[in-house]
Amino acid sequence: MPASRAPDRAGIRFEYVGAGALTVVGPVTGKAYRFVGYGARLEVDVRDRLSIRGVPHLREIRGS
């Protein structure tokens, strides 16, 4: 019997390149993403990706 799975919500990694700390709330999931200091990396739900990409000092990390 095949196992049922939830839809794939693999995250997309982002890196913070600003000063101090930054908290961004994903508009789709409502999840708070807290980046604490320059170079902080977090996985962001793919559903929040497009909005998070527009936040200054955050850059999407590809292939890692």
N, C-alpha and C positions, 0 to 999 in steps of 0.2 A: 504494500500500500504506500503510495507516495506521501511524503510528509508535506503538510501545508505550511506555507511560509508567508510572512507579512511582506508587503511590497518592499523591494530593495531601496533603502534610504541611505546608501553609502554616503559618507561625508566627503566634503571637499575641504582641503587644508588651506588655511589663510595664515599669513604672518603679519604682525603689527610692526610698522617701521616708524612709529611716532614716539614722542616723549611721554613720560608718565604712564598712565593706564587708560584703557578704553573699554567701555561696556556697550555692546550693540545688541538690540533686541530684534530677533528674526521676525519679520512681519507675518510670515506664514505659520511658523510653529509657535511663536511667542517665547521661544527660548532665549535666555540671556547669555551672550557670549562675552566673557571677561578676559581681555588681553592685558596682562600685567607686565608692562615694560617693553622696551625695544627688543624685537626678535621673538616675542612670544608667539607660539604657534598653537592653533586650535583647529579641530575638525568642526566644520559647519554643515548642518543638514543641507542636503542638496536642494531642498525646497526653498531655503533662504538664500541660496547662492547669488542670484541675480541682484538682490537688494544689497547684500553685503559687499558685492564687488564695487558698488558705487560709493562706499564709505572711504573718505580720505585716510591715508596712512595704513590701509590694509591692502595686501596684495595676495592674489591667489597663487598657491604653490602647485605647480604641475609636475607630475612624474615623481613624487616622493611620498 
